[in-house]
Structures are given as C-alpha cells and as structure tokens.
Amino acid sequence: MSKILIRGARILGGEPQDVLIDGETVAEVGTGLDAEGATVIEAEGQILL
C-alpha cells in the first residue's frame, strides 16, 4: 500500500503536526515523523480536518 505523509498541518486548528497515512489508515500523528517511502505533502499553514 502507498504511504502519504502530511507535514506541518494544524489538526482542527491545534499545533502543527505530521500525519502518516498508510493505505486507508492513519498510522501515526506527531512531529518529525519519518517519511521513508512516503509521498510527502507540505501542509504548513493549512488546517487538516
């Protein structure tokens, strides 16, 4: 399955976080997540719902 790393988004307006999605599952939420093998989306300043 493909991995997507959304970097620097504000989840519902909170502090900037990274979100790693593996297939159809949110695999991890935090800061400084590893993007190895993932498509990276830079989302600084954006809100993630």
N, C-alpha and C positions, 0 to 999 in steps of 0.2 A: 504494500500500500504506500501511497505517497505521504510525505510529511510536509507540513506548512508551518513556518514559524512566523508569527505576527509579533513584531518587535516594537516596544515602546508605546503601545496603545493604552489609553485610560479606560479601564473596565468600569462601565457605568459612572464615569466621571471621577473615579478614585485616582490613586497614584499610578504613574506609568508602569506597566507590566509587560512581560513577554508571554505569549500563549503558543504552546506547541500543540498542533493538531496532527494526529496520526490516523490517517484514513478518515473515518467519520467520528472519531473520539477526541475530546480534549484530553490530551495526555499529561500536560503539566502547565502550571501557571507560576510565574516567578520572575525574577530579574536575572539577566545574564545567562539565559538558557543556551544550551549547545545547539547549533544549527547544522551539525554534520548531516549531510544528505538531504537537508530540507530546503524547500523553496522559501526564501525569506521575503517577507513583506514589511517594509519600513513604514510604521504607522504612527510615528511621533506626532503628537498634537491631535490625534484622532480619537474618537470615542468608540469603544467596542461594546456592542450590546449582546 
